[in-house]
Amino acid sequence: MQKTSDLSVDRERIAATEPVIRPYIRRTPIVEIDGREIGVDGCRVHLKLELTQHAGSFKARGAFANLLLRDVPDAGVVAASGGNHGAAVAYAAMTLGVPARIFVPSISSKAKVDRIRSYGADLVIGGERYADALAASETWAKLSGAMSVHAFDQDETMAGAGSLALELEEQSPDADTVLVAVGGGGLIGGIAAWYASDVRVVGVEPELAPTLTRALEAGCPVDAEAGGIAADSLAPRRIGERVFPIAQRHVDRVVLVTDDAIRAAQEALWGILRIVAEPGGAAAFAALRSGGYQPRPGERIVVVVSGGNTVAVDFTR
């Protein structure tokens, strides 16, 4: 299957990006569970365990794509993040010997802050939300000359994220549907660009952070609510401008899930597989487990478990 398009990121671009970043990223595993284990009869469920990626999330793919495919100045790189992107950029910068400054808001979890620091980046914590960190990072980029590495609305970021779908096509070649959590949209943009509507791609968002939902309703990116349990990874306030045309063309639909459903999905992942996923990482699974997404009989579903940067959780309490 070979497709090109007028979109900024497509199969051709992803296929060209993947071999560049391959030496620096993990080919993450897939595990199959019986749908009956989560109360869904008659379907196969493959979990793509991207929380086992370097730096604890899929974000490492886009971080390495940026640092390897763009001209990095002597001033290094700067990134704004709820936590996962910052950890990924810090890890990539450490690996490649590049200076990095990372801006995160005060809502970032201790696990993510500690991980960023462990990679030696210059960490700045300030503001309440991702938008505050982004504004501070943009100011620093102008003052320092550092290269800005956007968390989602950058072609290299999406092309790197799209390498996950390239792997999926090899690991689960008969997949009918891929469930993907949405924040700013870098991951779903890359996955949707790769499959180009040949596989159903379904976005999953928290009810309290419906960035893509609001954009699709309005016909363009607009501000949305930015709260909830997964706010440090899935609440940037609006979907990316470069992401949106890809999502509009190739995302089948978007499902909203509650914070309670996300917590229950975290507990289920622990109970079934002893996997500790962060709230944003468990959101896609929440759509399937809660009934927000109801599969057809015999449907072959892939769920991306996108991140695991969280403290250990006691699910027995």
Order of alpha helices (4+ residues) and beta strands (2+ residues): alpha-beta-beta-alpha-beta-alpha-beta-alpha-beta-alpha-beta-alpha-beta-alpha-beta-alpha-alpha-alpha-beta-alpha-alpha-beta
